[in-house]
Amino acid sequence: MFSRTWSYVELIIEDKYRISVEITDSFWRNCSELRHVFFKHYFREKEYIPWPKRRPTKIHARTCKG
């Protein structure tokens, strides 16, 4: 789903939020998470957090072109 040539990805969430998220080196090594302050606010609004210990919320994604 991700290419090592990308430095960031653009996410469109619920067809109303568009954010750019940096892909850091740690993403490729041992922490395959996308991190952005938006997620904290969005997850709280949707009551996805707090989550049970060691069981973080997962989301489904699909790739789009262009």
N, C-alpha and C positions, 0 to 999 in steps of 0.2 A: 504494500500500500504506500510506503514511503521510499523516496529515493535519496541516497546519500549525497546527491548533488544539491538538494534543496537546503536552504538555510532557514526557511520558514514555511509554514503552511497557512492557508487562509481557510477559516471555518465559517460556514453559514449555519446558524442555529435557529431552528424553527422558522426559517425564511424571513427573519426580522433582525437578527444580530449577525454582524460580519466582523470577525476579529482575525488579526494576524498573530500567529504564535511562532516564536523562534524555536528551531530545533537545535538543541545544544549538543555538544559532544557527548555528554553523559547519556543522552537518549540512545545513542548507538552502543555504548559500553554496557551499562547495567541498570538503566532507569528509563525504560521506554514509556515515559509519561509526557504528555503535553501540559505545560504549566503556564497559567496566565491568571492574573487577578480577577478577570471576568468570571472564571469558573467558580471561585469562592462565592461571589454574589449570586450567580445564577443557581448554583446548587443549593444555597441557603433558601432562595426564593422558592425553589421547587421542593424543598424539604428533603433533599437527598443527603444532607449532612445534618448532624453528625452520623457517621456510619459505624457499624460494629467494628471493633478492633480487627485489623488485618483483613478486612473485607470491604475495600473501597467501592464506591459507586462506579459502575461501568456504563459506558454509553455505546451505542451502535453508530457507526459512521459508514459513509459510502463515498467513493471518489466521484468527483465531477470534473469535467473538462472546461477550461476557459475561464 
